[in-house]
């Protein structure tokens, strides 16, 4: 080590002012790009979130192998999947993303590479600075390694000027250069723009996780995080940056379709809300919505239900989930669509119509000791009077009431087995919703700890459920 300079470590705190928008994480990233160009100007940039750390000492070497490959000149960034160190054994909040990371993101590699997810990513500096891909492009790997012989004070003075709140005024930063502004998921829109300039990306998921972070440890934090993702991706889908529009003639159709899967996450809220509200109410009223068991038309419904769930279960188990973990995934599938995706859908539409402004929801990285203990015991954490919990509790109680009343009215009191045949699919749907919501019922009526559902939410959801149950008799 003697005679060799130490690596330069710089802490950057950019200037902020109420008169100038700081553009959240994207603004911070762009400031870091400018400052690092003065400090080292290295050709490769590693981006990780503040709560993540390197879990694999070979991750840098592995990423460089992609860039230095004989076809590596077309690679803009190497994306490692996002994994978390604190997921419970059965992943109570479905934060491990094993199926997405091991199946979906791997599939992206066949059509131009995965999307940029905002962390665990090695970037080619020039692609972040707006460079368009060309076949004759050759990276100058020696660039940035020559010592400038400048003092730390000189570097600091020049770098400080790059972090002022007015530096980006009347420039292309946030538009054509750096990370894009104006979207809660600036990473996805930036990655798509890079791919539309002719570059490809590479996804790499080694057996030993490259980077690990901290997953949300409460239900509310998880739902808020997914709300931001769903809203941001839907905003992209509704904008000029839509993968089909921006990527037309620039990226492959399967890649455009893959981006749109995430872009339409928020839209799943509408049919899901219909399926957990209308069939139970129709069951209560005695209206059959699906074919009876003895009808040939029952078979397509039975096939879809069995095939979809069998395939999802097998896929989840093969990716390393447990059986209980898969069941938790189904619960979160429902809760996210009833709350996160619904809120994201609504906010995106309101922003499109000009009734709302851009916000950036930050998930808490600090938890209380009691909350952490319940999380480790895989006890679902409610604890706040969030409107999201009102929706969840209302749907849970509505389905429970309709299931009990429907069985009594349509099966026990009147038609017996004939009624069971006629309303079998509606009863199955209600029973499934009730089964996945068992932790919600516990939070409503059985638990006494601080993580239970507050009484205000219980009373509000009871009132809404009663009003909904009376609606079929009024209309």
NORJO-V642383 format. One record per pair of residues at least 12 apart in sequence whose ideal C-beta (glycine too) atoms are under 7 Angstrom apart, sorted by the first residue. I is the first residue (numbers start at 1). GAP is how many residues later the second one is. D is the distance in whole Angstrom. If there is no record, write none. Layout:
# NORJO-V642383
<<I/GAP/D> <I/GAP/D>>
This chain:
# NORJO-V642383
<<8/31/6> <8/32/6> <10/25/7> <10/29/6> <12/19/7> <12/20/6> <12/23/5> <12/151/6> <14/14/6> <14/17/5> <14/149/4> <15/148/6> <15/149/5> <15/150/5> <16/149/6> <17/148/4> <20/145/4> <20/146/6> <22/143/7> <23/151/6> <23/158/5> <24/336/4> <25/161/6> <26/148/7> <26/153/4> <26/154/7> <26/155/6> <26/160/4> <29/18/7> <29/149/7> <29/150/5> <30/143/5> <30/144/7> <30/148/4> <30/149/6> <31/131/7> <31/132/5> <33/12/7> <33/95/6> <33/145/6> <34/128/4> <35/124/5> <35/127/6> <35/128/6> <38/117/6> <38/120/6> <38/121/5> <38/124/7> <39/116/6> <39/120/7> <40/104/5> <41/102/7> <41/103/4> <42/102/5> <43/81/7> <43/82/5> <43/96/6> <43/98/6> <43/100/6> <43/101/6> <44/23/7> <44/78/6> <44/79/7> <44/80/6> <44/81/7> <45/78/5> <45/80/5> <45/83/7> <46/76/5> <47/72/6> <47/74/5> <47/76/6> <48/71/5> <48/72/6> <48/163/6> <49/70/4> <49/164/6> <51/162/5> <51/163/4> <51/314/5> <52/67/6> <52/68/7> <52/159/5> <52/160/6> <52/161/4> <53/158/7> <53/159/6> <54/157/6> <55/153/7> <55/154/5> <55/155/6> <55/156/6> <55/157/5> <56/150/6> <56/152/5> <56/153/7> <56/154/5> <59/21/7> <59/151/4> <62/142/6> <62/144/7> <63/15/4> <63/59/4> <66/12/5> <66/136/5> <67/57/7> <73/64/6> <73/65/7> <73/66/7> <74/59/6> <74/125/6> <74/126/5> <75/125/6> <75/126/7> <75/127/5> <76/48/5> <76/51/4> <76/118/5> <76/123/4> <76/124/7> <76/125/6> <77/39/6> <77/44/5> <77/45/6> <77/46/5> <77/47/7> <77/50/7> <77/124/5> <78/43/7> <78/44/4> <78/124/5> <78/126/6> <79/35/5> <79/37/6> <79/38/6> <79/41/7> <79/42/5> <79/122/6> <79/124/5> <80/40/4> <80/41/7> <80/124/6> <80/130/4> <80/131/6> <81/20/4> <81/24/6> <81/124/5> <82/15/7> <82/35/6> <82/37/6> <82/38/6> <82/131/7> <83/126/5> <83/129/6> <84/12/7> <84/128/6> <84/129/5> <84/130/6> <84/131/4> <85/127/4> <85/129/7> <86/128/6> <86/129/6> <86/131/7> <87/128/6> <88/287/7> <88/288/7> <88/290/5> <89/233/7> <90/232/5> <90/234/4> <90/235/5> <90/238/6> <90/288/6> <91/230/7> <91/234/5> <91/237/6> <92/236/5> <92/286/5> <92/288/6> <93/123/7> <93/126/7> <93/129/4> <93/239/6> <94/234/6> <94/235/5> <94/238/4> <95/120/4> <95/121/7> <95/127/7> <98/221/4> <98/222/5> <98/223/6> <99/216/6> <99/217/6> <99/220/5> <101/104/6> <102/103/6> <102/217/5> <103/212/7> <103/216/7> <105/98/5> <106/97/6> <106/99/7> <108/95/6> <108/150/6> <109/93/7> <109/94/5> <111/141/5> <111/143/4> <111/144/4> <111/147/7> <112/83/6> <112/88/5> <112/139/6> <112/140/6> <112/143/5> <113/82/7> <113/87/5> <113/88/3> <113/89/5> <113/90/6> <114/87/6> <114/89/4> <115/73/5> <115/76/5> <115/77/7> <115/144/7> <116/71/5> <116/72/7> <116/74/6> <116/75/3> <117/70/6> <118/69/3> <120/90/6> <120/91/4> <127/67/5> <127/72/6> <128/50/6> <129/48/6> <130/46/5> <130/47/5> <132/65/5> <132/66/6> <133/64/6> <133/65/3> <133/66/5> <180/13/6> <182/176/7> <183/49/5> <183/52/6> <183/53/6> <184/44/5> <184/47/6> <184/48/4> <184/176/6> <185/44/6> <185/47/3> <185/48/6> <185/51/7> <188/44/7> <188/45/6> <188/48/6> <189/47/5> <189/52/5> <192/49/7> <192/51/6> <192/54/7> <192/55/7> <192/67/6> <195/56/6> <196/50/5> <196/51/5> <196/54/4> <196/55/6> <214/151/6> <216/147/5> <217/150/5> <217/154/6> <217/155/6> <217/158/4> <218/153/6> <218/163/4> <219/161/6> <219/162/5> <219/163/6> <220/164/6> <220/166/5> <220/168/7> <221/142/5> <221/143/6> <223/112/7> <223/113/7> <223/116/5> <223/117/5> <223/165/5> <224/137/5> <224/139/6> <225/138/5> <226/110/5> <226/114/4> <227/113/4> <227/116/5> <227/117/5> <227/134/7> <228/133/5> <230/35/5> <230/36/4> <230/110/6> <230/111/5> <230/114/3> <231/35/6> <231/113/3> <231/116/5> <231/117/5> <233/29/5> <233/30/5> <233/32/6> <234/29/6> <234/31/7> <234/32/4> <234/110/6> <234/111/6> <234/114/4> <235/113/5> <235/116/7> <236/27/6> <237/23/6> <237/26/3> <237/27/6> <238/110/6> <238/114/6> <243/13/4> <243/16/4> <243/17/6> <243/20/7> <244/12/5> <244/16/7> <265/76/6> <266/75/5> <266/78/4> <266/79/4> <266/82/6> <267/78/6> <268/69/5> <268/73/6> <269/68/5> <269/69/7> <269/72/4> <269/73/4> <269/76/5> <272/65/4> <272/66/6> <273/65/6> <273/69/7> <275/154/7> <276/119/5> <276/123/7> <276/157/6> <277/121/7> <279/147/5> <279/150/5> <280/118/6> <280/119/5> <280/122/4> <280/150/5> <281/121/7> <281/187/7> <281/190/7> <281/191/5> <282/144/7> <283/119/5> <283/123/4> <283/140/6> <283/143/5> <283/144/7> <283/147/6> <284/118/5> <284/121/6> <284/122/6> <284/185/6> <284/188/6> <285/187/4> <286/123/7> <286/124/6> <288/134/5> <288/135/6> <289/137/6> <290/135/4> <290/136/6> <292/129/5> <292/130/5> <293/128/4> <293/131/5> <294/127/6> <301/124/6> <313/13/6> <316/13/6> <330/106/6> <331/105/4> <334/102/6> <335/57/6> <338/53/6> <338/54/6> <338/57/6> <339/49/4> <339/52/6> <339/53/6> <370/80/6> <371/80/7> <374/77/5> <379/72/7> <380/59/4> <380/63/7> <381/70/5> <382/61/5> <382/69/6> <382/70/6> <382/71/5> <383/67/6> <383/68/5> <385/69/5> <385/71/5> <385/72/6> <389/64/6> <389/68/5> <390/67/5> <390/70/5> <390/71/5> <392/48/6> <393/47/6> <393/51/6> <393/60/6> <393/64/6> <393/65/7> <393/68/4> <394/67/4> <394/70/4> <394/71/5> <396/41/4> <396/44/4> <396/45/6> <397/64/6> <397/65/6> <397/68/4> <398/67/5> <398/70/5> <398/71/7> <399/31/5> <399/34/4> <399/35/5> <400/34/5> <401/64/6> <401/68/6> <402/28/6> <403/24/7> <403/27/4> <403/28/6> <403/31/6> <406/17/7> <406/21/6> <406/24/7> <407/20/7> <410/13/5> <444/14/5>>
